[in-house]
Amino acid sequence: MDYPLNARQNAATGTVYVTFVIDKSGKVLSPEVLKSVDGYPEFSTEAVRLVSEMPTWKPGTIDDEPVNVRYNLPVRFAF
């Protein structure tokens, strides 16, 4: 995680909530911010970057068949 410089200089902390889909092959799709930290849009940018760069996941299954699954992930920024 790259802690945003402006936030670090101001000792800002907070949690960004990101929603995304893990597709049938385990890839992260469509990360979007559900809730950001007021005054620090760079937290949202970094949270989406982190989620976008996650390695391949094990996909969800129904009746042993891979399915797309939506996740909501809190990304905490703290010292």
MODELLER restraints for C-alpha pairs under 7 A, 6 or more apart:
rsr = mdl.restraints
at = mdl.atoms
rsr.add(forms.Gaussian(group=physical.xy_distance, feature=features.Distance(at['CA:4:A'], at['CA:42:A']), mean=6.25, stdev=0.5))
rsr.add(forms.Gaussian(group=physical.xy_distance, feature=features.Distance(at['CA:4:A'], at['CA:43:A']), mean=6.81, stdev=0.5))
rsr.add(forms.Gaussian(group=physical.xy_distance, feature=features.Distance(at['CA:7:A'], at['CA:40:A']), mean=6.90, stdev=0.5))
rsr.add(forms.Gaussian(group=physical.xy_distance, feature=features.Distance(at['CA:13:A'], at['CA:77:A']), mean=5.17, stdev=0.5))
rsr.add(forms.Gaussian(group=physical.xy_distance, feature=features.Distance(at['CA:13:A'], at['CA:78:A']), mean=4.89, stdev=0.5))
rsr.add(forms.Gaussian(group=physical.xy_distance, feature=features.Distance(at['CA:14:A'], at['CA:37:A']), mean=6.00, stdev=0.5))
rsr.add(forms.Gaussian(group=physical.xy_distance, feature=features.Distance(at['CA:14:A'], at['CA:76:A']), mean=5.95, stdev=0.5))
rsr.add(forms.Gaussian(group=physical.xy_distance, feature=features.Distance(at['CA:14:A'], at['CA:77:A']), mean=5.25, stdev=0.5))
rsr.add(forms.Gaussian(group=physical.xy_distance, feature=features.Distance(at['CA:14:A'], at['CA:78:A']), mean=6.72, stdev=0.5))
rsr.add(forms.Gaussian(group=physical.xy_distance, feature=features.Distance(at['CA:15:A'], at['CA:37:A']), mean=6.52, stdev=0.5))
rsr.add(forms.Gaussian(group=physical.xy_distance, feature=features.Distance(at['CA:15:A'], at['CA:74:A']), mean=6.23, stdev=0.5))
rsr.add(forms.Gaussian(group=physical.xy_distance, feature=features.Distance(at['CA:15:A'], at['CA:75:A']), mean=5.44, stdev=0.5))
rsr.add(forms.Gaussian(group=physical.xy_distance, feature=features.Distance(at['CA:15:A'], at['CA:76:A']), mean=4.32, stdev=0.5))
rsr.add(forms.Gaussian(group=physical.xy_distance, feature=features.Distance(at['CA:15:A'], at['CA:77:A']), mean=5.93, stdev=0.5))
rsr.add(forms.Gaussian(group=physical.xy_distance, feature=features.Distance(at['CA:16:A'], at['CA:35:A']), mean=5.66, stdev=0.5))
rsr.add(forms.Gaussian(group=physical.xy_distance, feature=features.Distance(at['CA:16:A'], at['CA:36:A']), mean=4.77, stdev=0.5))
rsr.add(forms.Gaussian(group=physical.xy_distance, feature=features.Distance(at['CA:16:A'], at['CA:37:A']), mean=6.23, stdev=0.5))
rsr.add(forms.Gaussian(group=physical.xy_distance, feature=features.Distance(at['CA:16:A'], at['CA:43:A']), mean=6.91, stdev=0.5))
rsr.add(forms.Gaussian(group=physical.xy_distance, feature=features.Distance(at['CA:16:A'], at['CA:44:A']), mean=6.15, stdev=0.5))
rsr.add(forms.Gaussian(group=physical.xy_distance, feature=features.Distance(at['CA:16:A'], at['CA:47:A']), mean=6.73, stdev=0.5))
rsr.add(forms.Gaussian(group=physical.xy_distance, feature=features.Distance(at['CA:16:A'], at['CA:74:A']), mean=5.75, stdev=0.5))
rsr.add(forms.Gaussian(group=physical.xy_distance, feature=features.Distance(at['CA:16:A'], at['CA:75:A']), mean=5.17, stdev=0.5))
rsr.add(forms.Gaussian(group=physical.xy_distance, feature=features.Distance(at['CA:16:A'], at['CA:76:A']), mean=6.51, stdev=0.5))
rsr.add(forms.Gaussian(group=physical.xy_distance, feature=features.Distance(at['CA:17:A'], at['CA:33:A']), mean=5.88, stdev=0.5))
rsr.add(forms.Gaussian(group=physical.xy_distance, feature=features.Distance(at['CA:17:A'], at['CA:34:A']), mean=5.28, stdev=0.5))
rsr.add(forms.Gaussian(group=physical.xy_distance, feature=features.Distance(at['CA:17:A'], at['CA:35:A']), mean=5.05, stdev=0.5))
rsr.add(forms.Gaussian(group=physical.xy_distance, feature=features.Distance(at['CA:17:A'], at['CA:36:A']), mean=6.64, stdev=0.5))
rsr.add(forms.Gaussian(group=physical.xy_distance, feature=features.Distance(at['CA:17:A'], at['CA:72:A']), mean=6.68, stdev=0.5))
rsr.add(forms.Gaussian(group=physical.xy_distance, feature=features.Distance(at['CA:17:A'], at['CA:73:A']), mean=5.60, stdev=0.5))
rsr.add(forms.Gaussian(group=physical.xy_distance, feature=features.Distance(at['CA:17:A'], at['CA:74:A']), mean=4.42, stdev=0.5))
rsr.add(forms.Gaussian(group=physical.xy_distance, feature=features.Distance(at['CA:17:A'], at['CA:75:A']), mean=6.13, stdev=0.5))
rsr.add(forms.Gaussian(group=physical.xy_distance, feature=features.Distance(at['CA:18:A'], at['CA:31:A']), mean=6.42, stdev=0.5))
rsr.add(forms.Gaussian(group=physical.xy_distance, feature=features.Distance(at['CA:18:A'], at['CA:32:A']), mean=5.49, stdev=0.5))
rsr.add(forms.Gaussian(group=physical.xy_distance, feature=features.Distance(at['CA:18:A'], at['CA:33:A']), mean=4.46, stdev=0.5))
rsr.add(forms.Gaussian(group=physical.xy_distance, feature=features.Distance(at['CA:18:A'], at['CA:34:A']), mean=5.44, stdev=0.5))
rsr.add(forms.Gaussian(group=physical.xy_distance, feature=features.Distance(at['CA:18:A'], at['CA:48:A']), mean=6.92, stdev=0.5))
rsr.add(forms.Gaussian(group=physical.xy_distance, feature=features.Distance(at['CA:18:A'], at['CA:72:A']), mean=5.61, stdev=0.5))
rsr.add(forms.Gaussian(group=physical.xy_distance, feature=features.Distance(at['CA:18:A'], at['CA:73:A']), mean=5.22, stdev=0.5))
rsr.add(forms.Gaussian(group=physical.xy_distance, feature=features.Distance(at['CA:18:A'], at['CA:74:A']), mean=6.34, stdev=0.5))
rsr.add(forms.Gaussian(group=physical.xy_distance, feature=features.Distance(at['CA:19:A'], at['CA:31:A']), mean=5.61, stdev=0.5))
rsr.add(forms.Gaussian(group=physical.xy_distance, feature=features.Distance(at['CA:19:A'], at['CA:32:A']), mean=5.38, stdev=0.5))
rsr.add(forms.Gaussian(group=physical.xy_distance, feature=features.Distance(at['CA:19:A'], at['CA:33:A']), mean=6.32, stdev=0.5))
rsr.add(forms.Gaussian(group=physical.xy_distance, feature=features.Distance(at['CA:19:A'], at['CA:34:A']), mean=6.37, stdev=0.5))
rsr.add(forms.Gaussian(group=physical.xy_distance, feature=features.Distance(at['CA:19:A'], at['CA:71:A']), mean=5.60, stdev=0.5))
rsr.add(forms.Gaussian(group=physical.xy_distance, feature=features.Distance(at['CA:19:A'], at['CA:72:A']), mean=4.32, stdev=0.5))
rsr.add(forms.Gaussian(group=physical.xy_distance, feature=features.Distance(at['CA:19:A'], at['CA:73:A']), mean=6.27, stdev=0.5))
rsr.add(forms.Gaussian(group=physical.xy_distance, feature=features.Distance(at['CA:20:A'], at['CA:28:A']), mean=6.70, stdev=0.5))
rsr.add(forms.Gaussian(group=physical.xy_distance, feature=features.Distance(at['CA:20:A'], at['CA:29:A']), mean=5.90, stdev=0.5))
rsr.add(forms.Gaussian(group=physical.xy_distance, feature=features.Distance(at['CA:20:A'], at['CA:30:A']), mean=5.39, stdev=0.5))
rsr.add(forms.Gaussian(group=physical.xy_distance, feature=features.Distance(at['CA:20:A'], at['CA:31:A']), mean=4.30, stdev=0.5))
rsr.add(forms.Gaussian(group=physical.xy_distance, feature=features.Distance(at['CA:20:A'], at['CA:32:A']), mean=6.42, stdev=0.5))
rsr.add(forms.Gaussian(group=physical.xy_distance, feature=features.Distance(at['CA:20:A'], at['CA:70:A']), mean=5.65, stdev=0.5))
rsr.add(forms.Gaussian(group=physical.xy_distance, feature=features.Distance(at['CA:20:A'], at['CA:71:A']), mean=5.52, stdev=0.5))
rsr.add(forms.Gaussian(group=physical.xy_distance, feature=features.Distance(at['CA:20:A'], at['CA:72:A']), mean=6.63, stdev=0.5))
rsr.add(forms.Gaussian(group=physical.xy_distance, feature=features.Distance(at['CA:21:A'], at['CA:28:A']), mean=5.78, stdev=0.5))
rsr.add(forms.Gaussian(group=physical.xy_distance, feature=features.Distance(at['CA:21:A'], at['CA:29:A']), mean=5.04, stdev=0.5))
rsr.add(forms.Gaussian(group=physical.xy_distance, feature=features.Distance(at['CA:21:A'], at['CA:30:A']), mean=6.40, stdev=0.5))
rsr.add(forms.Gaussian(group=physical.xy_distance, feature=features.Distance(at['CA:21:A'], at['CA:68:A']), mean=6.51, stdev=0.5))
rsr.add(forms.Gaussian(group=physical.xy_distance, feature=features.Distance(at['CA:21:A'], at['CA:69:A']), mean=5.46, stdev=0.5))
rsr.add(forms.Gaussian(group=physical.xy_distance, feature=features.Distance(at['CA:21:A'], at['CA:70:A']), mean=4.29, stdev=0.5))
rsr.add(forms.Gaussian(group=physical.xy_distance, feature=features.Distance(at['CA:21:A'], at['CA:71:A']), mean=6.11, stdev=0.5))
rsr.add(forms.Gaussian(group=physical.xy_distance, feature=features.Distance(at['CA:22:A'], at['CA:28:A']), mean=4.81, stdev=0.5))
rsr.add(forms.Gaussian(group=physical.xy_distance, feature=features.Distance(at['CA:22:A'], at['CA:29:A']), mean=6.16, stdev=0.5))
rsr.add(forms.Gaussian(group=physical.xy_distance, feature=features.Distance(at['CA:22:A'], at['CA:59:A']), mean=6.44, stdev=0.5))
rsr.add(forms.Gaussian(group=physical.xy_distance, feature=features.Distance(at['CA:22:A'], at['CA:68:A']), mean=5.62, stdev=0.5))
rsr.add(forms.Gaussian(group=physical.xy_distance, feature=features.Distance(at['CA:22:A'], at['CA:69:A']), mean=5.30, stdev=0.5))
rsr.add(forms.Gaussian(group=physical.xy_distance, feature=features.Distance(at['CA:22:A'], at['CA:70:A']), mean=6.37, stdev=0.5))
rsr.add(forms.Gaussian(group=physical.xy_distance, feature=features.Distance(at['CA:23:A'], at['CA:29:A']), mean=6.89, stdev=0.5))
rsr.add(forms.Gaussian(group=physical.xy_distance, feature=features.Distance(at['CA:23:A'], at['CA:59:A']), mean=6.55, stdev=0.5))
rsr.add(forms.Gaussian(group=physical.xy_distance, feature=features.Distance(at['CA:23:A'], at['CA:67:A']), mean=6.60, stdev=0.5))
rsr.add(forms.Gaussian(group=physical.xy_distance, feature=features.Distance(at['CA:23:A'], at['CA:68:A']), mean=4.29, stdev=0.5))
rsr.add(forms.Gaussian(group=physical.xy_distance, feature=features.Distance(at['CA:23:A'], at['CA:69:A']), mean=6.53, stdev=0.5))
rsr.add(forms.Gaussian(group=physical.xy_distance, feature=features.Distance(at['CA:24:A'], at['CA:59:A']), mean=5.53, stdev=0.5))
rsr.add(forms.Gaussian(group=physical.xy_distance, feature=features.Distance(at['CA:24:A'], at['CA:66:A']), mean=5.01, stdev=0.5))
rsr.add(forms.Gaussian(group=physical.xy_distance, feature=features.Distance(at['CA:24:A'], at['CA:67:A']), mean=4.90, stdev=0.5))
rsr.add(forms.Gaussian(group=physical.xy_distance, feature=features.Distance(at['CA:24:A'], at['CA:68:A']), mean=5.20, stdev=0.5))
rsr.add(forms.Gaussian(group=physical.xy_distance, feature=features.Distance(at['CA:25:A'], at['CA:59:A']), mean=6.22, stdev=0.5))
rsr.add(forms.Gaussian(group=physical.xy_distance, feature=features.Distance(at['CA:26:A'], at['CA:56:A']), mean=5.14, stdev=0.5))
rsr.add(forms.Gaussian(group=physical.xy_distance, feature=features.Distance(at['CA:26:A'], at['CA:57:A']), mean=4.49, stdev=0.5))
rsr.add(forms.Gaussian(group=physical.xy_distance, feature=features.Distance(at['CA:26:A'], at['CA:58:A']), mean=5.33, stdev=0.5))
rsr.add(forms.Gaussian(group=physical.xy_distance, feature=features.Distance(at['CA:26:A'], at['CA:59:A']), mean=4.66, stdev=0.5))
rsr.add(forms.Gaussian(group=physical.xy_distance, feature=features.Distance(at['CA:27:A'], at['CA:56:A']), mean=5.22, stdev=0.5))
rsr.add(forms.Gaussian(group=physical.xy_distance, feature=features.Distance(at['CA:27:A'], at['CA:57:A']), mean=6.44, stdev=0.5))
rsr.add(forms.Gaussian(group=physical.xy_distance, feature=features.Distance(at['CA:28:A'], at['CA:52:A']), mean=6.32, stdev=0.5))
rsr.add(forms.Gaussian(group=physical.xy_distance, feature=features.Distance(at['CA:31:A'], at['CA:48:A']), mean=6.06, stdev=0.5))
rsr.add(forms.Gaussian(group=physical.xy_distance, feature=features.Distance(at['CA:31:A'], at['CA:51:A']), mean=6.77, stdev=0.5))
rsr.add(forms.Gaussian(group=physical.xy_distance, feature=features.Distance(at['CA:31:A'], at['CA:52:A']), mean=6.61, stdev=0.5))
rsr.add(forms.Gaussian(group=physical.xy_distance, feature=features.Distance(at['CA:32:A'], at['CA:48:A']), mean=6.69, stdev=0.5))
rsr.add(forms.Gaussian(group=physical.xy_distance, feature=features.Distance(at['CA:33:A'], at['CA:44:A']), mean=6.59, stdev=0.5))
rsr.add(forms.Gaussian(group=physical.xy_distance, feature=features.Distance(at['CA:36:A'], at['CA:44:A']), mean=5.94, stdev=0.5))
rsr.add(forms.Gaussian(group=physical.xy_distance, feature=features.Distance(at['CA:37:A'], at['CA:43:A']), mean=6.95, stdev=0.5))
rsr.add(forms.Gaussian(group=physical.xy_distance, feature=features.Distance(at['CA:47:A'], at['CA:75:A']), mean=6.20, stdev=0.5))
rsr.add(forms.Gaussian(group=physical.xy_distance, feature=features.Distance(at['CA:59:A'], at['CA:66:A']), mean=5.93, stdev=0.5))
rsr.add(forms.Gaussian(group=physical.xy_distance, feature=features.Distance(at['CA:59:A'], at['CA:67:A']), mean=6.68, stdev=0.5))
rsr.add(forms.Gaussian(group=physical.xy_distance, feature=features.Distance(at['CA:60:A'], at['CA:66:A']), mean=5.63, stdev=0.5))
rsr.add(forms.Gaussian(group=physical.xy_distance, feature=features.Distance(at['CA:60:A'], at['CA:67:A']), mean=5.47, stdev=0.5))
rsr.add(forms.Gaussian(group=physical.xy_distance, feature=features.Distance(at['CA:60:A'], at['CA:68:A']), mean=6.61, stdev=0.5))
rsr.add(forms.Gaussian(group=physical.xy_distance, feature=features.Distance(at['CA:60:A'], at['CA:69:A']), mean=6.19, stdev=0.5))
rsr.add(forms.Gaussian(group=physical.xy_distance, feature=features.Distance(at['CA:61:A'], at['CA:67:A']), mean=5.30, stdev=0.5))
